[in-house]
């Protein structure tokens, strides 16, 4: 299984809204993510579903500048 398939599989979450958001993000940006952004994205996938959704929607402040830059791509 390729890294892209593994990441896509990890994006399958318990919240439909989050599934859709992550899938759309991957469709738009996966091929152009820098290695640093890819590491940040993988780190985001470790967040609990509700926290990750709140981060992506701007309801929680990002913990660092790298995450903030990546979250802007969700818009």
PDB file of N, H, CA, C and O in Angstrom:
ATOM      1  N   UNK A   1       0.850  -1.181   0.000  1.00  0.00           N
ATOM      2  CA  UNK A   1       0.000   0.000   0.000  1.00  0.00           C
ATOM      3  C   UNK A   1       0.896   1.244   0.000  1.00  0.00           C
ATOM      4  O   UNK A   1       1.838   1.341   0.786  1.00  0.00           O
ATOM      5  N   UNK A   2       0.593   2.177  -0.878  1.00  0.00           N
ATOM      6  H   UNK A   2      -0.172   2.098  -1.517  1.00  0.00           H
ATOM      7  CA  UNK A   2       1.400   3.393  -0.976  1.00  0.00           C
ATOM      8  C   UNK A   2       1.115   4.328   0.193  1.00  0.00           C
ATOM      9  O   UNK A   2       0.118   4.186   0.901  1.00  0.00           O
ATOM     10  N   UNK A   3       2.010   5.278   0.372  1.00  0.00           N
ATOM     11  H   UNK A   3       2.820   5.393  -0.204  1.00  0.00           H
ATOM     12  CA  UNK A   3       1.821   6.248   1.455  1.00  0.00           C
ATOM     13  C   UNK A   3       0.529   7.038   1.264  1.00  0.00           C
ATOM     14  O   UNK A   3      -0.174   7.326   2.232  1.00  0.00           O
ATOM     15  N   UNK A   4       0.219   7.387   0.029  1.00  0.00           N
ATOM     16  H   UNK A   4       0.790   7.153  -0.758  1.00  0.00           H
ATOM     17  CA  UNK A   4      -1.013   8.133  -0.250  1.00  0.00           C
ATOM     18  C   UNK A   4      -2.243   7.327   0.164  1.00  0.00           C
ATOM     19  O   UNK A   4      -3.187   7.882   0.726  1.00  0.00           O
ATOM     20  N   UNK A   5      -2.236   6.027  -0.111  1.00  0.00           N
ATOM     21  H   UNK A   5      -1.469   5.577  -0.568  1.00  0.00           H
ATOM     22  CA  UNK A   5      -3.363   5.186   0.281  1.00  0.00           C
ATOM     23  C   UNK A   5      -3.465   5.059   1.809  1.00  0.00           C
ATOM     24  O   UNK A   5      -4.561   5.071   2.368  1.00  0.00           O
ATOM     25  N   UNK A   6      -2.323   4.938   2.464  1.00  0.00           N
ATOM     26  H   UNK A   6      -1.432   4.928   2.009  1.00  0.00           H
ATOM     27  CA  UNK A   6      -2.332   4.848   3.932  1.00  0.00           C
ATOM     28  C   UNK A   6      -2.898   6.117   4.550  1.00  0.00           C
ATOM     29  O   UNK A   6      -3.714   6.061   5.470  1.00  0.00           O
ATOM     30  N   UNK A   7      -2.460   7.258   4.039  1.00  0.00           N
ATOM     31  H   UNK A   7      -1.797   7.303   3.292  1.00  0.00           H
ATOM     32  CA  UNK A   7      -2.944   8.534   4.571  1.00  0.00           C
ATOM     33  C   UNK A   7      -4.435   8.684   4.304  1.00  0.00           C
ATOM     34  O   UNK A   7      -5.187   9.109   5.181  1.00  0.00           O
ATOM     35  N   UNK A   8      -4.861   8.334   3.091  1.00  0.00           N
ATOM     36  H   UNK A   8      -4.249   7.989   2.379  1.00  0.00           H
ATOM     37  CA  UNK A   8      -6.287   8.424   2.766  1.00  0.00           C
ATOM     38  C   UNK A   8      -7.102   7.525   3.710  1.00  0.00           C
ATOM     39  O   UNK A   8      -8.187   7.905   4.150  1.00  0.00           O
ATOM     40  N   UNK A   9      -6.580   6.345   4.016  1.00  0.00           N
ATOM     41  H   UNK A   9      -5.698   6.036   3.659  1.00  0.00           H
ATOM     42  CA  UNK A   9      -7.268   5.439   4.926  1.00  0.00           C
ATOM     43  C   UNK A   9      -7.359   6.063   6.334  1.00  0.00           C
ATOM     44  O   UNK A   9      -8.385   5.941   7.003  1.00  0.00           O
ATOM     45  N   UNK A  10      -6.291   6.723   6.771  1.00  0.00           N
ATOM     46  H   UNK A  10      -5.458   6.822   6.228  1.00  0.00           H
ATOM     47  CA  UNK A  10      -6.289   7.364   8.085  1.00  0.00           C
ATOM     48  C   UNK A  10      -7.276   8.530   8.145  1.00  0.00           C
ATOM     49  O   UNK A  10      -7.705   8.929   9.228  1.00  0.00           O
ATOM     50  N   UNK A  11      -7.629   9.067   6.999  1.00  0.00           N
ATOM     51  H   UNK A  11      -7.281   8.743   6.119  1.00  0.00           H
ATOM     52  CA  UNK A  11      -8.576  10.185   6.954  1.00  0.00           C
ATOM     53  C   UNK A  11     -10.013   9.727   7.126  1.00  0.00           C
ATOM     54  O   UNK A  11     -10.909  10.562   7.252  1.00  0.00           O
ATOM     55  N   UNK A  12     -10.254   8.444   7.133  1.00  0.00           N
ATOM     56  H   UNK A  12      -9.526   7.766   7.031  1.00  0.00           H
ATOM     57  CA  UNK A  12     -11.595   7.927   7.389  1.00  0.00           C
ATOM     58  C   UNK A  12     -11.831   8.016   8.888  1.00  0.00           C
ATOM     59  O   UNK A  12     -11.177   7.333   9.677  1.00  0.00           O
ATOM     60  N   UNK A  13     -12.763   8.857   9.263  1.00  0.00           N
ATOM     61  H   UNK A  13     -13.295   9.412   8.622  1.00  0.00           H
ATOM     62  CA  UNK A  13     -12.967   9.156  10.675  1.00  0.00           C
ATOM     63  C   UNK A  13     -14.394   8.821  11.089  1.00  0.00           C
ATOM     64  O   UNK A  13     -15.191   8.332  10.288  1.00  0.00           O
ATOM     65  N   UNK A  14     -14.697   9.091  12.345  1.00  0.00           N
ATOM     66  H   UNK A  14     -14.049   9.489  12.995  1.00  0.00           H
ATOM     67  CA  UNK A  14     -16.020   8.825  12.875  1.00  0.00           C
ATOM     68  C   UNK A  14     -17.029   9.919  12.582  1.00  0.00           C
ATOM     69  O   UNK A  14     -18.227   9.726  12.787  1.00  0.00           O
ATOM     70  N   UNK A  15     -16.567  11.052  12.111  1.00  0.00           N
ATOM     71  H   UNK A  15     -15.593  11.208  11.945  1.00  0.00           H
ATOM     72  CA  UNK A  15     -17.460  12.169  11.798  1.00  0.00           C
ATOM     73  C   UNK A  15     -17.506  12.358  10.281  1.00  0.00           C
ATOM     74  O   UNK A  15     -16.469  12.572   9.653  1.00  0.00           O
ATOM     75  N   UNK A  16     -18.683  12.283   9.700  1.00  0.00           N
ATOM     76  H   UNK A  16     -19.525  12.109  10.210  1.00  0.00           H
ATOM     77  CA  UNK A  16     -18.824  12.426   8.257  1.00  0.00           C
ATOM     78  C   UNK A  16     -18.261  13.762   7.777  1.00  0.00           C
ATOM     79  O   UNK A  16     -17.596  13.824   6.743  1.00  0.00           O
ATOM     80  N   UNK A  17     -18.528  14.830   8.528  1.00  0.00           N
ATOM     81  H   UNK A  17     -19.068  14.780   9.368  1.00  0.00           H
ATOM     82  CA  UNK A  17     -18.040  16.152   8.142  1.00  0.00           C
ATOM     83  C   UNK A  17     -16.515  16.160   8.044  1.00  0.00           C
ATOM     84  O   UNK A  17     -15.945  16.759   7.131  1.00  0.00           O
ATOM     85  N   UNK A  18     -15.873  15.501   8.978  1.00  0.00           N
ATOM     86  H   UNK A  18     -16.336  15.014   9.719  1.00  0.00           H
ATOM     87  CA  UNK A  18     -14.414  15.440   8.987  1.00  0.00           C
ATOM     88  C   UNK A  18     -13.910  14.576   7.836  1.00  0.00           C
ATOM     89  O   UNK A  18     -12.925  14.929   7.188  1.00  0.00           O
ATOM     90  N   UNK A  19     -14.568  13.453   7.571  1.00  0.00           N
ATOM     91  H   UNK A  19     -15.369  13.166   8.097  1.00  0.00           H
ATOM     92  CA  UNK A  19     -14.217  12.619   6.418  1.00  0.00           C
ATOM     93  C   UNK A  19     -14.228  13.441   5.138  1.00  0.00           C
ATOM     94  O   UNK A  19     -13.282  13.398   4.352  1.00  0.00           O
ATOM     95  N   UNK A  20     -15.299  14.182   4.940  1.00  0.00           N
ATOM     96  H   UNK A  20     -16.068  14.216   5.579  1.00  0.00           H
ATOM     97  CA  UNK A  20     -15.444  14.983   3.725  1.00  0.00           C
ATOM     98  C   UNK A  20     -14.377  16.068   3.644  1.00  0.00           C
ATOM     99  O   UNK A  20     -13.780  16.283   2.589  1.00  0.00           O
ATOM    100  N   UNK A  21     -14.144  16.734   4.739  1.00  0.00           N
ATOM    101  H   UNK A  21     -14.628  16.559   5.596  1.00  0.00           H
ATOM    102  CA  UNK A  21     -13.155  17.811   4.776  1.00  0.00           C
ATOM    103  C   UNK A  21     -11.749  17.283   4.466  1.00  0.00           C
ATOM    104  O   UNK A  21     -11.026  17.872   3.663  1.00  0.00           O
ATOM    105  N   UNK A  22     -11.373  16.192   5.095  1.00  0.00           N
ATOM    106  H   UNK A  22     -11.960  15.714   5.748  1.00  0.00           H
ATOM    107  CA  UNK A  22     -10.043  15.622   4.887  1.00  0.00           C
ATOM    108  C   UNK A  22      -9.883  15.071   3.470  1.00  0.00           C
ATOM    109  O   UNK A  22      -8.830  15.237   2.853  1.00  0.00           O
ATOM    110  N   UNK A  23     -10.916  14.422   2.959  1.00  0.00           N
ATOM    111  H   UNK A  23     -11.770  14.287   3.460  1.00  0.00           H
ATOM    112  CA  UNK A  23     -10.860  13.881   1.606  1.00  0.00           C
ATOM    113  C   UNK A  23     -10.728  14.999   0.575  1.00  0.00           C
ATOM    114  O   UNK A  23      -9.941  14.891  -0.366  1.00  0.00           O
ATOM    115  N   UNK A  24     -11.487  16.058   0.749  1.00  0.00           N
ATOM    116  H   UNK A  24     -12.126  16.146   1.513  1.00  0.00           H
ATOM    117  CA  UNK A  24     -11.389  17.193  -0.164  1.00  0.00           C
ATOM    118  C   UNK A  24     -10.000  17.832  -0.080  1.00  0.00           C
ATOM    119  O   UNK A  24      -9.424  18.218  -1.097  1.00  0.00           O
ATOM    120  N   UNK A  25      -9.475  17.939   1.129  1.00  0.00           N
ATOM    121  H   UNK A  25      -9.943  17.625   1.956  1.00  0.00           H
ATOM    122  CA  UNK A  25      -8.129  18.486   1.302  1.00  0.00           C
ATOM    123  C   UNK A  25      -7.110  17.641   0.538  1.00  0.00           C
ATOM    124  O   UNK A  25      -6.276  18.175  -0.192  1.00  0.00           O
ATOM    125  N   UNK A  26      -7.182  16.324   0.708  1.00  0.00           N
ATOM    126  H   UNK A  26      -7.860  15.890   1.301  1.00  0.00           H
ATOM    127  CA  UNK A  26      -6.240  15.449   0.010  1.00  0.00           C
ATOM    128  C   UNK A  26      -6.386  15.571  -1.498  1.00  0.00           C
ATOM    129  O   UNK A  26      -5.386  15.636  -2.214  1.00  0.00           O
ATOM    130  N   UNK A  27      -7.613  15.602  -1.987  1.00  0.00           N
ATOM    131  H   UNK A  27      -8.425  15.549  -1.406  1.00  0.00           H
ATOM    132  CA  UNK A  27      -7.838  15.706  -3.426  1.00  0.00           C
ATOM    133  C   UNK A  27      -7.231  16.986  -3.997  1.00  0.00           C
ATOM    134  O   UNK A  27      -6.700  16.986  -5.108  1.00  0.00           O
ATOM    135  N   UNK A  28      -7.309  18.055  -3.248  1.00  0.00           N
ATOM    136  H   UNK A  28      -7.740  18.056  -2.346  1.00  0.00           H
ATOM    137  CA  UNK A  28      -6.806  19.351  -3.732  1.00  0.00           C
ATOM    138  C   UNK A  28      -5.314  19.552  -3.513  1.00  0.00           C
ATOM    139  O   UNK A  28      -4.651  20.183  -4.337  1.00  0.00           O
ATOM    140  N   UNK A  29      -4.770  19.023  -2.408  1.00  0.00           N
ATOM    141  H   UNK A  29      -5.308  18.510  -1.739  1.00  0.00           H
ATOM    142  CA  UNK A  29      -3.424  19.435  -2.004  1.00  0.00           C
ATOM    143  C   UNK A  29      -2.385  18.332  -1.831  1.00  0.00           C
ATOM    144  O   UNK A  29      -1.198  18.640  -1.719  1.00  0.00           O
ATOM    145  N   UNK A  30      -2.776  17.072  -1.805  1.00  0.00           N
ATOM    146  H   UNK A  30      -3.740  16.822  -1.896  1.00  0.00           H
ATOM    147  CA  UNK A  30      -1.808  16.029  -1.445  1.00  0.00           C
ATOM    148  C   UNK A  30      -0.582  16.030  -2.357  1.00  0.00           C
ATOM    149  O   UNK A  30       0.546  15.942  -1.873  1.00  0.00           O
ATOM    150  N   UNK A  31      -0.787  16.128  -3.645  1.00  0.00           N
ATOM    151  H   UNK A  31      -1.703  16.200  -4.038  1.00  0.00           H
ATOM    152  CA  UNK A  31       0.327  16.055  -4.593  1.00  0.00           C
ATOM    153  C   UNK A  31       1.314  17.213  -4.451  1.00  0.00           C
ATOM    154  O   UNK A  31       2.473  17.088  -4.845  1.00  0.00           O
ATOM    155  N   UNK A  32       0.868  18.332  -3.896  1.00  0.00           N
ATOM    156  H   UNK A  32      -0.074  18.434  -3.576  1.00  0.00           H
ATOM    157  CA  UNK A  32       1.735  19.510  -3.818  1.00  0.00           C
ATOM    158  C   UNK A  32       2.218  19.825  -2.402  1.00  0.00           C
ATOM    159  O   UNK A  32       2.888  20.836  -2.191  1.00  0.00           O
ATOM    160  N   UNK A  33       1.887  18.978  -1.435  1.00  0.00           N
ATOM    161  H   UNK A  33       1.343  18.156  -1.606  1.00  0.00           H
ATOM    162  CA  UNK A  33       2.345  19.220  -0.064  1.00  0.00           C
ATOM    163  C   UNK A  33       3.859  19.063   0.026  1.00  0.00           C
ATOM    164  O   UNK A  33       4.440  18.126  -0.522  1.00  0.00           O
ATOM    165  N   UNK A  34       4.470  19.989   0.721  1.00  0.00           N
ATOM    166  H   UNK A  34       3.998  20.750   1.167  1.00  0.00           H
ATOM    167  CA  UNK A  34       5.904  19.868   0.977  1.00  0.00           C
ATOM    168  C   UNK A  34       6.118  18.743   1.994  1.00  0.00           C
ATOM    169  O   UNK A  34       5.183  18.366   2.700  1.00  0.00           O
ATOM    170  N   UNK A  35       7.327  18.209   2.073  1.00  0.00           N
ATOM    171  H   UNK A  35       8.086  18.515   1.499  1.00  0.00           H
ATOM    172  CA  UNK A  35       7.591  17.183   3.093  1.00  0.00           C
ATOM    173  C   UNK A  35       7.252  17.661   4.505  1.00  0.00           C
ATOM    174  O   UNK A  35       6.732  16.884   5.307  1.00  0.00           O
ATOM    175  N   UNK A  36       7.536  18.918   4.820  1.00  0.00           N
ATOM    176  H   UNK A  36       7.959  19.549   4.169  1.00  0.00           H
ATOM    177  CA  UNK A  36       7.226  19.451   6.151  1.00  0.00           C
ATOM    178  C   UNK A  36       5.712  19.506   6.367  1.00  0.00           C
ATOM    179  O   UNK A  36       5.226  19.173   7.448  1.00  0.00           O
ATOM    180  N   UNK A  37       4.969  19.924   5.344  1.00  0.00           N
ATOM    181  H   UNK A  37       5.364  20.195   4.465  1.00  0.00           H
ATOM    182  CA  UNK A  37       3.508  19.968   5.470  1.00  0.00           C
ATOM    183  C   UNK A  37       2.922  18.571   5.593  1.00  0.00           C
ATOM    184  O   UNK A  37       1.931  18.377   6.296  1.00  0.00           O
ATOM    185  N   UNK A  38       3.519  17.600   4.922  1.00  0.00           N
ATOM    186  H   UNK A  38       4.324  17.757   4.351  1.00  0.00           H
ATOM    187  CA  UNK A  38       3.050  16.228   5.026  1.00  0.00           C
ATOM    188  C   UNK A  38       3.239  15.704   6.449  1.00  0.00           C
ATOM    189  O   UNK A  38       2.362  15.025   6.983  1.00  0.00           O
ATOM    190  N   UNK A  39       4.359  16.013   7.050  1.00  0.00           N
ATOM    191  H   UNK A  39       5.071  16.564   6.616  1.00  0.00           H
ATOM    192  CA  UNK A  39       4.607  15.620   8.446  1.00  0.00           C
ATOM    193  C   UNK A  39       3.576  16.279   9.362  1.00  0.00           C
ATOM    194  O   UNK A  39       3.044  15.630  10.263  1.00  0.00           O
ATOM    195  N   UNK A  40       3.295  17.548   9.139  1.00  0.00           N
ATOM    196  H   UNK A  40       3.726  18.075   8.407  1.00  0.00           H
ATOM    197  CA  UNK A  40       2.306  18.268   9.945  1.00  0.00           C
ATOM    198  C   UNK A  40       0.920  17.654   9.756  1.00  0.00           C
ATOM    199  O   UNK A  40       0.180  17.488  10.726  1.00  0.00           O
ATOM    200  N   UNK A  41       0.566  17.317   8.520  1.00  0.00           N
ATOM    201  H   UNK A  41       1.167  17.451   7.733  1.00  0.00           H
ATOM    202  CA  UNK A  41      -0.735  16.707   8.256  1.00  0.00           C
ATOM    203  C   UNK A  41      -0.857  15.363   8.970  1.00  0.00           C
ATOM    204  O   UNK A  41      -1.889  15.072   9.574  1.00  0.00           O
ATOM    205  N   UNK A  42       0.180  14.555   8.905  1.00  0.00           N
ATOM    206  H   UNK A  42       1.019  14.791   8.414  1.00  0.00           H
ATOM    207  CA  UNK A  42       0.154  13.260   9.602  1.00  0.00           C
ATOM    208  C   UNK A  42      -0.001  13.456  11.108  1.00  0.00           C
ATOM    209  O   UNK A  42      -0.681  12.679  11.778  1.00  0.00           O
ATOM    210  N   UNK A  43       0.635  14.499  11.629  1.00  0.00           N
ATOM    211  H   UNK A  43       1.188  15.130  11.085  1.00  0.00           H
ATOM    212  CA  UNK A  43       0.505  14.796  13.061  1.00  0.00           C
ATOM    213  C   UNK A  43      -0.938  15.190  13.392  1.00  0.00           C
ATOM    214  O   UNK A  43      -1.461  14.827  14.446  1.00  0.00           O
ATOM    215  N   UNK A  44      -1.570  15.929  12.491  1.00  0.00           N
ATOM    216  H   UNK A  44      -1.145  16.224  11.635  1.00  0.00           H
ATOM    217  CA  UNK A  44      -2.967  16.304  12.701  1.00  0.00           C
ATOM    218  C   UNK A  44      -3.876  15.076  12.773  1.00  0.00           C
ATOM    219  O   UNK A  44      -4.863  15.070  13.509  1.00  0.00           O
ATOM    220  N   UNK A  45      -3.542  14.053  12.015  1.00  0.00           N
ATOM    221  H   UNK A  45      -2.741  14.058  11.418  1.00  0.00           H
ATOM    222  CA  UNK A  45      -4.369  12.847  12.004  1.00  0.00           C
ATOM    223  C   UNK A  45      -4.340  12.108  13.340  1.00  0.00           C
ATOM    224  O   UNK A  45      -5.160  11.219  13.570  1.00  0.00           O
ATOM    225  N   UNK A  46      -3.413  12.463  14.217  1.00  0.00           N
ATOM    226  H   UNK A  46      -2.747  13.186  14.031  1.00  0.00           H
ATOM    227  CA  UNK A  46      -3.359  11.860  15.554  1.00  0.00           C
ATOM    228  C   UNK A  46      -4.343  12.518  16.523  1.00  0.00           C
ATOM    229  O   UNK A  46      -4.600  11.993  17.606  1.00  0.00           O
ATOM    230  N   UNK A  47      -4.888  13.661  16.131  1.00  0.00           N
ATOM    231  H   UNK A  47      -4.680  14.088  15.251  1.00  0.00           H
ATOM    232  CA  UNK A  47      -5.843  14.362  16.992  1.00  0.00           C
ATOM    233  C   UNK A  47      -7.152  13.593  17.067  1.00  0.00           C
ATOM    234  O   UNK A  47      -7.526  12.911  16.113  1.00  0.00           O
ATOM    235  N   UNK A  48      -7.858  13.696  18.201  1.00  0.00           N
ATOM    236  H   UNK A  48      -7.554  14.250  18.976  1.00  0.00           H
ATOM    237  CA  UNK A  48      -9.211  13.144  18.268  1.00  0.00           C
ATOM    238  C   UNK A  48     -10.110  13.852  17.242  1.00  0.00           C
ATOM    239  O   UNK A  48      -9.880  15.012  16.901  1.00  0.00           O
ATOM    240  N   UNK A  49     -11.112  13.154  16.768  1.00  0.00           N
ATOM    241  H   UNK A  49     -11.299  12.212  17.045  1.00  0.00           H
ATOM    242  CA  UNK A  49     -11.974  13.681  15.710  1.00  0.00           C
ATOM    243  C   UNK A  49     -12.525  15.071  16.002  1.00  0.00           C
ATOM    244  O   UNK A  49     -12.419  15.964  15.162  1.00  0.00           O
ATOM    245  N   UNK A  50     -13.100  15.262  17.156  1.00  0.00           N
ATOM    246  H   UNK A  50     -13.187  14.536  17.838  1.00  0.00           H
ATOM    247  CA  UNK A  50     -13.723  16.556  17.461  1.00  0.00           C
ATOM    248  C   UNK A  50     -12.705  17.685  17.513  1.00  0.00           C
ATOM    249  O   UNK A  50     -12.988  18.792  17.056  1.00  0.00           O
ATOM    250  N   UNK A  51     -11.535  17.422  18.058  1.00  0.00           N
ATOM    251  H   UNK A  51     -11.306  16.522  18.429  1.00  0.00           H
ATOM    252  CA  UNK A  51     -10.487  18.444  18.105  1.00  0.00           C
ATOM    253  C   UNK A  51      -9.978  18.759  16.699  1.00  0.00           C
ATOM    254  O   UNK A  51      -9.748  19.922  16.366  1.00  0.00           O
ATOM    255  N   UNK A  52      -9.803  17.739  15.888  1.00  0.00           N
ATOM    256  H   UNK A  52      -9.989  16.795  16.159  1.00  0.00           H
ATOM    257  CA  UNK A  52      -9.331  17.952  14.526  1.00  0.00           C
ATOM    258  C   UNK A  52     -10.349  18.750  13.718  1.00  0.00           C
ATOM    259  O   UNK A  52      -9.969  19.644  12.963  1.00  0.00           O
ATOM    260  N   UNK A  53     -11.613  18.445  13.864  1.00  0.00           N
ATOM    261  H   UNK A  53     -11.921  17.718  14.478  1.00  0.00           H
ATOM    262  CA  UNK A  53     -12.650  19.209  13.163  1.00  0.00           C
ATOM    263  C   UNK A  53     -12.653  20.655  13.629  1.00  0.00           C
ATOM    264  O   UNK A  53     -12.745  21.567  12.808  1.00  0.00           O
ATOM    265  N   UNK A  54     -12.554  20.879  14.932  1.00  0.00           N
ATOM    266  H   UNK A  54     -12.479  20.138  15.599  1.00  0.00           H
ATOM    267  CA  UNK A  54     -12.510  22.255  15.457  1.00  0.00           C
ATOM    268  C   UNK A  54     -11.289  23.013  14.949  1.00  0.00           C
ATOM    269  O   UNK A  54     -11.388  24.200  14.636  1.00  0.00           O
ATOM    270  N   UNK A  55     -10.149  22.352  14.863  1.00  0.00           N
ATOM    271  H   UNK A  55     -10.069  21.388  15.117  1.00  0.00           H
ATOM    272  CA  UNK A  55      -8.949  22.986  14.305  1.00  0.00           C
ATOM    273  C   UNK A  55      -9.177  23.361  12.840  1.00  0.00           C
ATOM    274  O   UNK A  55      -8.889  24.484  12.428  1.00  0.00           O
ATOM    275  N   UNK A  56      -9.689  22.425  12.070  1.00  0.00           N
ATOM    276  H   UNK A  56      -9.923  21.512  12.405  1.00  0.00           H
ATOM    277  CA  UNK A  56      -9.892  22.651  10.638  1.00  0.00           C
ATOM    278  C   UNK A  56     -10.905  23.761  10.382  1.00  0.00           C
ATOM    279  O   UNK A  56     -10.796  24.489   9.396  1.00  0.00           O
ATOM    280  N   UNK A  57     -11.883  23.890  11.263  1.00  0.00           N
ATOM    281  H   UNK A  57     -11.972  23.298  12.065  1.00  0.00           H
ATOM    282  CA  UNK A  57     -12.921  24.912  11.089  1.00  0.00           C
ATOM    283  C   UNK A  57     -12.559  26.238  11.760  1.00  0.00           C
ATOM    284  O   UNK A  57     -13.328  27.197  11.699  1.00  0.00           O
ATOM    285  N   UNK A  58     -11.396  26.291  12.394  1.00  0.00           N
ATOM    286  H   UNK A  58     -10.771  25.512  12.444  1.00  0.00           H
ATOM    287  CA  UNK A  58     -10.959  27.530  13.030  1.00  0.00           C
ATOM    288  C   UNK A  58     -11.577  27.794  14.381  1.00  0.00           C
ATOM    289  O   UNK A  58     -11.521  28.918  14.879  1.00  0.00           O
ATOM    290  N   UNK A  59     -12.165  26.779  14.985  1.00  0.00           N
ATOM    291  H   UNK A  59     -12.210  25.865  14.581  1.00  0.00           H
ATOM    292  CA  UNK A  59     -12.773  26.940  16.310  1.00  0.00           C
ATOM    293  C   UNK A  59     -11.759  26.773  17.437  1.00  0.00           C
ATOM    294  O   UNK A  59     -11.991  27.222  18.559  1.00  0.00           O
ATOM    295  N   UNK A  60     -10.640  26.129  17.137  1.00  0.00           N
ATOM    296  H   UNK A  60     -10.451  25.764  16.225  1.00  0.00           H
ATOM    297  CA  UNK A  60      -9.530  25.981  18.082  1.00  0.00           C
ATOM    298  C   UNK A  60      -8.304  26.641  17.470  1.00  0.00           C
ATOM    299  O   UNK A  60      -8.089  26.528  16.264  1.00  0.00           O
ATOM    300  N   UNK A  61      -7.503  27.320  18.266  1.00  0.00           N
ATOM    301  H   UNK A  61      -7.678  27.411  19.246  1.00  0.00           H
ATOM    302  CA  UNK A  61      -6.283  27.914  17.711  1.00  0.00           C
ATOM    303  C   UNK A  61      -5.247  26.819  17.417  1.00  0.00           C
ATOM    304  O   UNK A  61      -5.093  25.888  18.208  1.00  0.00           O
ATOM    305  N   UNK A  62      -4.546  26.924  16.300  1.00  0.00           N
ATOM    306  H   UNK A  62      -4.671  27.680  15.658  1.00  0.00           H
ATOM    307  CA  UNK A  62      -3.507  25.947  15.998  1.00  0.00           C
ATOM    308  C   UNK A  62      -2.398  26.001  17.044  1.00  0.00           C
ATOM    309  O   UNK A  62      -2.096  27.072  17.570  1.00  0.00           O
ATOM    310  N   UNK A  63      -1.790  24.860  17.349  1.00  0.00           N
ATOM    311  H   UNK A  63      -2.035  23.990  16.922  1.00  0.00           H
ATOM    312  CA  UNK A  63      -0.763  24.818  18.393  1.00  0.00           C
ATOM    313  C   UNK A  63       0.575  25.431  17.986  1.00  0.00           C
ATOM    314  O   UNK A  63       1.388  25.772  18.846  1.00  0.00           O
ATOM    315  N   UNK A  64       0.809  25.573  16.675  1.00  0.00           N
ATOM    316  H   UNK A  64       0.149  25.296  15.977  1.00  0.00           H
ATOM    317  CA  UNK A  64       2.091  26.114  16.209  1.00  0.00           C
ATOM    318  C   UNK A  64       1.920  26.720  14.822  1.00  0.00           C
ATOM    319  O   UNK A  64       0.867  26.591  14.198  1.00  0.00           O
ATOM    320  N   UNK A  65       2.972  27.380  14.351  1.00  0.00           N
ATOM    321  H   UNK A  65       3.828  27.484  14.858  1.00  0.00           H
ATOM    322  CA  UNK A  65       2.916  28.081  13.059  1.00  0.00           C
ATOM    323  C   UNK A  65       2.772  27.108  11.889  1.00  0.00           C
ATOM    324  O   UNK A  65       2.083  27.415  10.916  1.00  0.00           O
ATOM    325  N   UNK A  66       3.403  25.953  11.969  1.00  0.00           N
ATOM    326  H   UNK A  66       3.963  25.704  12.760  1.00  0.00           H
ATOM    327  CA  UNK A  66       3.308  24.978  10.888  1.00  0.00           C
ATOM    328  C   UNK A  66       1.877  24.487  10.723  1.00  0.00           C
ATOM    329  O   UNK A  66       1.375  24.366   9.605  1.00  0.00           O
ATOM    330  N   UNK A  67       1.229  24.208  11.840  1.00  0.00           N
ATOM    331  H   UNK A  67       1.637  24.306  12.748  1.00  0.00           H
ATOM    332  CA  UNK A  67      -0.154  23.760  11.794  1.00  0.00           C
ATOM    333  C   UNK A  67      -1.056  24.872  11.302  1.00  0.00           C
ATOM    334  O   UNK A  67      -1.984  24.614  10.536  1.00  0.00           O
ATOM    335  N   UNK A  68      -0.812  26.094  11.720  1.00  0.00           N
ATOM    336  H   UNK A  68      -0.058  26.304  12.343  1.00  0.00           H
ATOM    337  CA  UNK A  68      -1.615  27.227  11.269  1.00  0.00           C
ATOM    338  C   UNK A  68      -1.527  27.396   9.764  1.00  0.00           C
ATOM    339  O   UNK A  68      -2.541  27.654   9.114  1.00  0.00           O
ATOM    340  N   UNK A  69      -0.329  27.257   9.195  1.00  0.00           N
ATOM    341  H   UNK A  69       0.494  27.048   9.723  1.00  0.00           H
ATOM    342  CA  UNK A  69      -0.155  27.377   7.744  1.00  0.00           C
ATOM    343  C   UNK A  69      -0.882  26.275   6.996  1.00  0.00           C
ATOM    344  O   UNK A  69      -1.469  26.515   5.941  1.00  0.00           O
ATOM    345  N   UNK A  70      -0.843  25.073   7.539  1.00  0.00           N
ATOM    346  H   UNK A  70      -0.366  24.878   8.396  1.00  0.00           H
ATOM    347  CA  UNK A  70      -1.530  23.954   6.897  1.00  0.00           C
ATOM    348  C   UNK A  70      -3.042  24.127   6.989  1.00  0.00           C
ATOM    349  O   UNK A  70      -3.755  23.861   6.021  1.00  0.00           O
ATOM    350  N   UNK A  71      -3.536  24.568   8.137  1.00  0.00           N
ATOM    351  H   UNK A  71      -2.957  24.784   8.923  1.00  0.00           H
ATOM    352  CA  UNK A  71      -4.967  24.757   8.338  1.00  0.00           C
ATOM    353  C   UNK A  71      -5.520  25.778   7.341  1.00  0.00           C
ATOM    354  O   UNK A  71      -6.668  25.666   6.911  1.00  0.00           O
ATOM    355  N   UNK A  72      -4.716  26.761   6.978  1.00  0.00           N
ATOM    356  H   UNK A  72      -3.783  26.852   7.328  1.00  0.00           H
ATOM    357  CA  UNK A  72      -5.178  27.762   5.994  1.00  0.00           C
ATOM    358  C   UNK A  72      -5.522  27.105   4.659  1.00  0.00           C
ATOM    359  O   UNK A  72      -6.363  27.614   3.918  1.00  0.00           O
ATOM    360  N   UNK A  73      -4.886  25.989   4.352  1.00  0.00           N
ATOM    361  H   UNK A  73      -4.203  25.576   4.954  1.00  0.00           H
ATOM    362  CA  UNK A  73      -5.175  25.285   3.109  1.00  0.00           C
ATOM    363  C   UNK A  73      -6.547  24.618   3.118  1.00  0.00           C
ATOM    364  O   UNK A  73      -7.068  24.257   2.063  1.00  0.00           O
ATOM    365  N   UNK A  74      -7.133  24.452   4.299  1.00  0.00           N
ATOM    366  H   UNK A  74      -6.710  24.745   5.157  1.00  0.00           H
ATOM    367  CA  UNK A  74      -8.451  23.830   4.408  1.00  0.00           C
ATOM    368  C   UNK A  74      -9.551  24.788   3.948  1.00  0.00           C
ATOM    369  O   UNK A  74     -10.667  24.349   3.668  1.00  0.00           O
ATOM    370  N   UNK A  75      -9.259  26.082   3.867  1.00  0.00           N
ATOM    371  H   UNK A  75      -8.353  26.439   4.095  1.00  0.00           H
ATOM    372  CA  UNK A  75     -10.274  27.079   3.531  1.00  0.00           C
ATOM    373  C   UNK A  75     -10.703  26.974   2.090  1.00  0.00           C
ATOM    374  O   UNK A  75     -11.554  27.743   1.643  1.00  0.00           O
TER     375      UNK A  75
END
